[in-house]
Amino acid sequence: MVQKITLSPSRDIPFNKLVLSQSNVRHVKAGVSIEQLAEDIARRGLLQGLSVRAVIDADGMETGMYEIPAGGRRYRALELLVKQKRLAKTAPVPCVVREGGIAEEDSLAENIQRAPLHPLDQFRAFLALKEKGQSEEEIAAAFFVSVNVVKQRLKLASVSPRLLDIYSEDGLSLDQLMAFTVSGDHQRQEQVFERLYQSYDKQPHTIRRMLTEGSVRAADKRVRFIGIDSYVAAGGTVMRDLFQGDDGGWLQDVALVERMVADRLKAESEEIAAEGWKWIEVAPDFPYGHTFGLRQLRGEAMAMTVEEEAARDALQAEYEHLSAQYDSAEELPEAVDERFGELETALAAFENRPVAFDPAEIARAGAFVSIAQDGTLRVERGYVRPEDELPVEPEPAAVERTMAADVEGMDSVSAEADDPKPEIEEEDGLTPISDRLMSELTAHRTLGLRQALGEHPDVAFLAALHALALKVFYHYGSDSCLELELKSVAFGNQAPGLNDSAVAEAIRTRHDGWAQLLPKEPDDLWDTLRGWDSDSRSALFAHVVSLSVNAVNETWNRRPRALAHANRLAQAIGLDMAAAGWRPTVDTFLGRVTKARILQSVAEAKGQRAADRIEHLKKGDMAAEAETLLAGTGWLPEPLRTPNPVTEQVAGNGTDTGESGETSNPVAAE
């Protein structure tokens, strides 16, 4: 016969007859919020009674008091309500009165046997409350969780019911289920699950990547250009990830994005074309170097109106006043620091005035319209193609000498016909110097200039800077007597994102800055450069010379000595391509090399164990995982590394250090 169990009796005990027991096993209070529990009890009442035992005195008699070995948090919450006078001291508290056994065992059993609510059950409960009219904010307030937690749980509704069933049977982890919420397409989710089921890699990031294939990230410059709100208003859908940072999500309708980008670029270009330009080229991107070989017009900054000058002066006065007021402050108040930023931005706008061009020049020049990396409109105005240049008229003196020489030559031919041996007669008037004599005299002068210039290094530097600056900034007009050439190579094979890279933007900004400082007419360049200090001339010289660098390795143009010199140059300037902004991504490197090279890259940066963990993956998944592993490591592929000069010297002495004397692990070498 099975013995029947007897449950402990329950009764209401006045609160002032209850005390905490030293037998409660919960001593660590971290993460316990008594205030929130008290508010919940005040709202809903006590949903679970306390487990108590009678307090016995030294004689073994009950004292009328009861200790609580299990339910300490609830007791403290009730105690807080009593202190707040929201609960009477003698209010009856539902209790289960335990007898026999060990008090610590009661406390331990209650805490260990408590099963946390399954996230799916929590989601279904939140969904039921929402369907009954409660808002996400009300649900969050009622259960003392953030609104984002409620949204995350409700987001699970976007997952296929089939996958929810699999999750409830532990066929998917919570992290994997969260990854599936990126897309609301149940059919697509199930397709990815089938692919995932047969793959070794079931990581959440792999699920997200599969679900977002073929979409456009919200951080893409095209999306910033048209705006997500406009895209959604046009009927586009956005995939969001509430469980991880997603930079704004992914836009699913790529065709809509491209159409909206094209429409806005067209509208913007029509406004620019109305300025009178001969041609307009429009594209989301242009390759780096698309302006090479074109002359850029030098416009004049438009003068400010009286109102604009007054506004600028007021901003400048406020800036100077704040600077003087907080000159000795170690740390600026947040509001003041914010105001400084606003003033600097406003003053910079006055400095970057719109440029006005000569209408005659506009009629033979054009503009490039594209999208900048930050999603703003990029307009490059005032570029003249070689075929649209006006013919250069010869100087009057040169024309006069040419005509005189022609006349002299004709007279000579006529004289020879009349008299084979004419006598040379001295003429009274001045005649032009013959071409031959002019060449002889100027040859002597050229040697004189060479000798003298060689003894004046400062003038030689100025002359070289003048000659090269003419080539870079003017493209036509006055020439230099120095036979110096400067070529700026165009890149036949455009690397992804080259024109939008941080380095390209820095060069573009530096070049535009110098162009604004140089005179509009090339004839004035020499006097301008002479008036500069040596530091300014050196800085301009460095910029001009830098544009001639060509370290591109091309199969059809073998230049081993030039590339070796590029290594020396990189050493001299301490080139670090990782610091310059280059990153190993699927597009820039990892997706375009073999699996063996991907594994080698990861092993160099993160160690062999990290490489072994992704060795089983397919090529695309391996490249994506490697991008994540290499992020922030500073790892560079061999062609981008700057050789260590010390290591290179050892290699020259016969020690094996690998190709080109490079360190085997660039990350470890840093």
C-alpha positions, 0 to 999 in steps of 0.5 A, spaced: 500 500 500 502 506 497 503 511 503 499 518 502 503 524 503 501 530 508 502 537 505 504 542 510 498 546 513 497 554 510 495 560 514 495 567 515 500 570 520 500 577 521 506 581 518 509 583 525 510 576 527 515 574 522 522 574 522 528 572 517 531 566 518 539 565 518 537 558 515 536 562 508 541 559 503 541 566 499 546 571 502 548 574 495 543 579 494 547 582 487 541 583 482 536 582 487 531 588 486 526 589 492 523 595 490 521 592 484 518 586 487 515 591 492 511 595 487 509 588 483 506 586 490 502 592 491 500 592 484 498 584 484 498 582 491 502 576 494 502 571 488 506 566 492 506 565 500 512 564 505 515 558 507 515 559 515 517 555 521 515 556 528 520 559 533 522 555 539 525 558 545 530 554 550 525 550 553 522 547 546 516 552 546 513 556 541 514 563 542 508 565 537 514 568 532 515 565 525 522 565 521 522 565 514 528 560 511 525 561 504 521 567 501 526 572 504 525 577 498 518 577 498 519 578 506 523 584 505 519 587 499 513 586 504 517 590 509 519 596 505 511 596 503 510 597 511 515 602 512 512 606 506 506 605 510 502 602 504 501 595 508 499 595 515 504 592 520 499 586 522 496 585 515 495 577 514 501 574 510 499 567 507 504 562 509 506 555 509 508 552 516 513 547 515 514 542 521 520 537 521 526 536 516 532 541 516 530 549 515 536 550 510 533 544 506 527 548 505 531 554 502 535 550 498 530 546 495 525 552 493 531 556 490 534 550 486 527 547 483 525 553 481 525 553 473 526 559 469 520 561 464 522 559 457 523 565 453 518 563 448 513 562 454 515 569 456 514 571 448 507 568 448 505 571 454 507 578 452 504 577 445 497 575 449 498 582 453 499 586 447 493 583 443 489 584 449 490 592 448 496 593 453 502 597 449 509 595 449 511 601 454 505 598 459 508 591 459 515 593 460 513 597 466 508 592 469 514 587 469 520 592 470 523 590 464 526 595 458 521 596 452 527 593 448 526 587 452 519 587 450 520 588 443 525 583 442 520 578 445 515 580 441 520 580 435 520 572 435 513 572 432 516 574 426 520 567 426 516 561 422 512 557 427 516 551 424 522 554 427 519 556 433 516 548 434 524 546 433 526 551 438 521 549 443 524 542 443 531 545 443 533 544 436 535 551 436 539 555 441 536 562 443 541 566 439 540 562 433 532 563 433 534 571 435 538 571 428 532 568 424 528 574 426 532 579 422 528 577 416 520 576 416 520 572 410 518 565 413 519 561 407 526 564 406 527 563 414 526 555 413 530 555 406 536 558 410 534 553 416 535 547 411 542 550 409 544 550 416 542 543 418 547 540 412 552 545 414 558 545 419 557 552 421 551 554 425 553 560 428 548 566 429 552 571 424 552 565 419 544 565 419 544 573 419 549 573 413 545 568 409 538 572 411 541 578 408 544 576 402 542 581 396 540 586 401 543 593 402 545 595 409 542 602 412 549 604 413 551 604 405 552 611 402 546 610 397 541 609 403 544 615 407 543 619 400 536 617 399 534 616 406 530 610 410 524 614 411 523 616 404 525 608 402 519 606 407 514 611 404 516 608 397 514 601 399 520 599 401 522 594 407 527 594 412 530 588 416 532 589 423 536 586 428 533 587 435 538 583 438 545 586 435 547 592 433 545 592 425 547 600 423 540 601 422 538 594 418 538 592 411 534 594 405 531 588 402 528 592 395 535 593 392 531 595 385 527 600 389 534 603 392 537 604 385 531 607 382 531 612 388 538 614 387 538 614 380 532 619 380 535 623 386 541 624 382 538 626 376 534 631 379 540 634 382 544 634 376 539 638 372 539 643 377 547 643 376 546 643 369 542 649 369 548 653 371 550 652 364 556 647 364 557 644 357 557 637 360 555 633 366 557 626 368 552 623 373 554 616 377 553 614 384 561 612 384 567 615 380 573 611 379 579 614 383 583 619 378 577 620 374 579 628 373 586 626 371 588 630 365 583 635 366 584 642 367 580 645 373 577 652 373 579 657 378 573 660 380 572 666 385 569 665 392 563 669 392 563 675 396 558 675 403 552 680 403 552 685 409 547 680 413 552 675 412 558 679 414 554 681 420 552 674 422 559 671 421 562 677 426 556 675 431 558 668 431 566 670 431 565 675 437 561 669 441 566 664 440 572 669 442 567 671 448 567 663 450 574 662 449 576 667 454 571 665 459 573 658 459 580 659 457 583 656 464 577 651 465 580 644 465 573 641 463 568 644 459 561 644 461 557 639 456 552 645 454 558 649 452 562 644 449 556 643 444 556 650 443 563 651 441 562 645 436 556 649 433 560 655 432 565 652 429 561 649 424 557 655 423 564 659 422 567 654 417 561 654 413 562 662 412 569 660 410 567 655 405 564 660 400 560 658 394 565 659 388 563 663 382 566 662 375 567 666 368 560 664 364 565 663 358 569 658 362 563 655 364 560 654 357 566 649 355 567 646 362 563 640 366 561 637 372 561 630 376 555 629 380 556 623 385 555 621 392 560 622 397 562 617 402 557 620 408 551 620 403 551 627 401 551 630 394 558 630 391 559 636 386 566 637 382 565 643 378 569 646 373 573 641 369 575 642 362 577 636 357 583 637 352 578 638 346 575 643 349 581 648 351 582 654 347 588 654 342 594 657 345 596 663 341 603 665 340 606 670 344 607 677 339 614 677 339 615 670 337 610 671 331 614 677 329 621 673 329 618 668 325 615 673 320 622 676 320 625 670 319 620 668 313 622 675 310 629 674 311 629 667 308 625 669 302 630 675 300 635 670 301 632 665 296 631 671 291 638 674 291 641 667 290 637 667 284 639 674 281 646 673 283 649 667 285 655 671 289 651 677 292 655 681 297 654 682 304 652 689 305 651 693 312 644 695 313 642 702 317 636 699 320 636 694 326 634 687 323 632 681 327 637 676 330 638 670 325 635 663 328 642 660 328 645 666 332 639 666 337 640 658 338 648 659 339 647 665 344 641 662 348 645 655 348 651 659 352 646 662 357 643 656 358 650 653 360 650 659 364 644 658 368 645 651 369 652 653 373 649 659 377 643 655 379 647 649 381 650 654 386 643 656 389 640 650 392 634 655 394 633 658 388 633 651 384 628 648 389 623 654 388 624 653 380 623 645 381 617 647 385 614 652 380 615 647 374 612 641 377 606 646 380 605 648 373 604 641 371 599 639 377 595 645 378 594 649 371 595 644 365 596 650 360 599 657 360 606 659 362 611 654 361 618 653 365 625 653 362 626 646 366 625 640 363 622 636 368 616 632 367 611 629 373 606 624 371 600 622 375 598 615 374 591 613 373 589 606 376 587 601 370 584 596 375 580 600 380 580 597 387 573 597 391 571 603 394 578 606 392 575 613 391 571 613 397 577 611 402 579 615 407 586 616 404 583 618 397 579 623 401 585 626 405 589 627 398 583 630 395 582 635 401 589 637 401 589 638 393 583 643 394 587 646 400 593 648 396 589 650 389 585 655 393 592 658 396 595 658 389 594 664 384 588 663 379 593 665 373 600 661 372 604 667 370 603 669 377 605 663 380 613 664 381 612 671 384 607 667 389 612 662 391 617 667 392 613 670 397 612 664 401 616 661 407 620 655 406 616 651 410 610 652 406 614 651 399 616 644 402 609 642 404 607 644 397 613 640 394 611 634 398 604 634 396 606 635 388 611 630 388 607 625 392 602 625 386 607 622 382 608 616 386 607 609 382 608 603 386 602 599 382 605 592 381 602 590 374 603 583 370 604 587 364 609 592 367 615 589 370 619 594 375 622 590 380 627 596 381 621 601 382 618 597 387 624 595 391 624 603 391 617 603 394 619 599 400 625 604 401 620 610 401 615 606 405 620 605 410 623 612 410 616 615 411 613 609 416 607 607 412 602 603 416 596 601 411 592 599 417 593 606 420 591 609 414 584 605 414 585 599 410 581 593 412 581 586 410 574 584 408 571 579 404 571 585 398 578 587 399 582 581 400 579 575 403 573 573 398 578 574 392 584 569 395 584 561 396 582 558 402 589 556 404 591 564 404 585 565 408 587 560 413 594 563 413 592 570 414 587 568 420 593 564 423 598 570 422 593 574 426 590 570 431 594 564 432 593 557 429 587 554 433 583 560 430 585 558 423 583 551 425 576 553 427 574 555 421 578 550 416 571 546 415 567 552 412 566 553 405 569 559 401 564 564 402 563 562 409 570 562 411 572 569 408 566 572 412 568 569 419 575 571 417 573 578 416 570 578 423 576 575 426 581 579 423 577 586 425 581 590 429 588 586 429 591 591 424 593 585 420 595 586 413 597 582 406 604 582 404 603 587 398 601 592 404 606 591 409 612 595 410 618 591 411 622 592 417 629 595 415 633 591 420 630 585 418 631 586 411 639 588 413 639 581 416 636 578 410 641 581 406 647 578 410 644 571 408 639 569 414 632 567 411 627 571 413 622 570 408 620 574 402 622 581 401 625 581 408 618 582 411 616 579 418 612 573 418 607 575 422 605 583 421 601 583 428 606 580 432 611 585 429 608 591 431 
